[in-house]
Amino acid sequence: MPEKRKRVEVPLPEGKFGPLAKTIEQVRLALALLGDNRVNLLLKLIPIAGIAYAFSPLDFIPAVLFFVFGVVDDVAIVMLAITVFNSLAPEEAVTDHLYRLRFGNRITVRHDDEGIVIEMQKDRENDPSR
């Protein structure tokens, strides 16, 4: 049986990176992947279906009767759809977008014949040689 392919770990930036920041990052990653041509169109329907469920009048737990639980189940379905979408998206696209989201313009990731090339730029604000 073939070994399961694992995702490349993208290092976390320095500083706090708690649950709220991770959730926001997953949403931003999903938005970036929705605009990426490397992601299959059928995969892009997963988060769209989750958002459509949140705005749909059909609910597992109606928000009118049980406001808190009704909202929580809508948010849970949307986050589940985003998590599934991010995990099924092509690894190369996810890695590229995670580097861009976590490090901005300080790191450039490009692919060549020999593999992945990661170029790091110096942080001019903290550069002692300046």
MOKAJO-V207837 format. One record per residue. N is the residue number from 1. RES is the residue in three letters. SS is DSSP state (~ for helix, > for strand, _ for the rest). PHI is phi in degrees with one decimal (NA if undefined). OMEGA is omega in whole degrees, -180 to 180 (999 if undefined). Layout:
BEGIN
{{N RES SS PHI OMEGA} {N RES SS PHI OMEGA}}
END
This chain:
BEGIN
{{1 MET _ NA -177} {2 PRO _ -67.2 180} {3 GLU _ -72.9 -179} {4 LYS _ -67.9 -179} {5 ARG _ -75.2 -180} {6 LYS _ -102.8 178} {7 ARG _ -75.4 176} {8 VAL _ -72.2 179} {9 GLU _ -81.4 176} {10 VAL _ -96.5 -177} {11 PRO _ -63.7 177} {12 LEU _ -79.4 176} {13 PRO _ -69.4 180} {14 GLU _ -68.4 178} {15 GLY _ 102.4 -178} {16 LYS _ -72.8 177} {17 PHE _ -145.1 -174} {18 GLY _ -85.1 -177} {19 PRO ~ -60.9 180} {20 LEU ~ -66.4 179} {21 ALA ~ -64.7 178} {22 LYS ~ -66.6 178} {23 THR ~ -64.4 179} {24 ILE ~ -62.7 179} {25 GLU ~ -63.2 179} {26 GLN ~ -63.5 178} {27 VAL ~ -66.7 178} {28 ARG ~ -64.5 177} {29 LEU ~ -63.7 179} {30 ALA ~ -62.7 178} {31 LEU ~ -63.3 178} {32 ALA ~ -66.1 -180} {33 LEU ~ -70.1 177} {34 LEU ~ -62.4 180} {35 GLY _ -93.2 -177} {36 ASP _ -91.8 -179} {37 ASN _ -74.7 -180} {38 ARG _ -77.7 -178} {39 VAL _ -93.3 -179} {40 ASN _ -61.2 -179} {41 LEU ~ -62.4 179} {42 LEU ~ -65.2 176} {43 LEU ~ -65.0 -179} {44 LYS ~ -66.5 178} {45 LEU ~ -74.8 -177} {46 ILE ~ -63.2 180} {47 PRO ~ -68.4 178} {48 ILE ~ -65.4 177} {49 ALA ~ -66.3 178} {50 GLY ~ -63.9 178} {51 ILE ~ -68.4 178} {52 ALA ~ -62.6 178} {53 TYR ~ -63.3 -179} {54 ALA ~ -62.9 -180} {55 PHE ~ -94.1 -179} {56 SER _ -74.0 176} {57 PRO _ -72.6 177} {58 LEU _ -86.4 -178} {59 ASP _ -138.3 170} {60 PHE _ -68.1 178} {61 ILE _ -123.5 -177} {62 PRO _ -63.2 -180} {63 ALA _ -70.3 -180} {64 VAL _ -68.3 -178} {65 LEU _ -82.1 -178} {66 PHE _ -126.9 -170} {67 PHE ~ -55.9 -175} {68 VAL ~ -63.4 -178} {69 PHE ~ -68.7 179} {70 GLY ~ -65.6 178} {71 VAL ~ -73.3 -178} {72 VAL ~ -62.1 -180} {73 ASP ~ -68.2 176} {74 ASP ~ -65.3 179} {75 VAL ~ -64.1 -180} {76 ALA ~ -64.0 179} {77 ILE ~ -65.7 179} {78 VAL ~ -64.3 180} {79 MET ~ -66.5 176} {80 LEU ~ -63.1 179} {81 ALA ~ -63.5 179} {82 ILE ~ -66.7 -180} {83 THR ~ -64.5 179} {84 VAL ~ -64.0 179} {85 PHE ~ -60.4 -179} {86 ASN ~ -64.2 -179} {87 SER ~ -78.4 179} {88 LEU ~ -91.3 180} {89 ALA _ -66.5 180} {90 PRO _ -56.9 -176} {91 GLU ~ -58.2 -179} {92 GLU ~ -61.7 -180} {93 ALA ~ -67.3 180} {94 VAL ~ -62.1 -179} {95 THR ~ -63.1 179} {96 ASP ~ -59.8 -178} {97 HIS ~ -70.2 177} {98 LEU ~ -64.8 176} {99 TYR ~ -60.2 -179} {100 ARG ~ -65.3 -179} {101 LEU ~ -69.1 -175} {102 ARG ~ -82.0 -173} {103 PHE ~ -121.1 178} {104 GLY ~ 63.1 -177} {105 ASN ~ -89.3 -179} {106 ARG ~ -72.5 -178} {107 ILE > -125.9 176} {108 THR > -116.6 179} {109 VAL > -111.4 176} {110 ARG > -138.8 -177} {111 HIS > -113.0 175} {112 ASP > -128.6 -176} {113 ASP _ -63.8 -176} {114 GLU _ -91.3 179} {115 GLY > 142.2 -177} {116 ILE > -94.6 177} {117 VAL > -114.7 179} {118 ILE > -112.8 180} {119 GLU > -107.0 180} {120 MET > -109.1 177} {121 GLN _ -103.1 179} {122 LYS _ -69.3 175} {123 ASP _ -82.6 -173} {124 ARG ~ -65.8 -179} {125 GLU ~ -68.3 -177} {126 ASN ~ -104.2 -177} {127 ASP _ -81.8 -179} {128 PRO _ -71.6 -178} {129 SER _ -81.1 -178} {130 ARG _ -80.2 999}}
END
